[in-house]
Amino acid sequence: MAKRGANLDSVLSALADGNRRKVLEVLRKGSRRAGELADATGLAPPAMSRHLKALRDAGLVEETHPEFDARVRIYTLSAKPMADLKSWIEDSERAYASQQSAAPKAAAKRGRKKAA
């Protein structure tokens, strides 16, 4: 569970930045080079580099190099971190719903004890 929590912290931290979410939106349409991502988001290359590092560190994007030129970096989405986040949200929603349905019963029980 600690590893899952640390990974979720990293993913949520990366997603907290609007520019990084823009990068992910562009990548939903397909793989892109760093320069293309910078152009599409309006970010300067050094800023794009920092955002891509944060997204890579969180596991949200993967970097590959084409055989013809190792200097070129191609970025694609990585599905696992988002699937883990979705799973955590669904687990949290179930727990919340369970607590909310149990709350009126617990309040009624406490009320009966006070009346007695």
Secondary structure, 3 states (H helix, E strand, C coil): CHHHHHHHHHHHHHHCCHHHHHHHHHHCCCCEEHHHHHHHHCCCHHHHHHHHHHHHHCCCEEEECCCCCCCCCEEEECHHHHHHHHHHHHHHHHHHHHHHHHHHHHHHHHHHHHHC
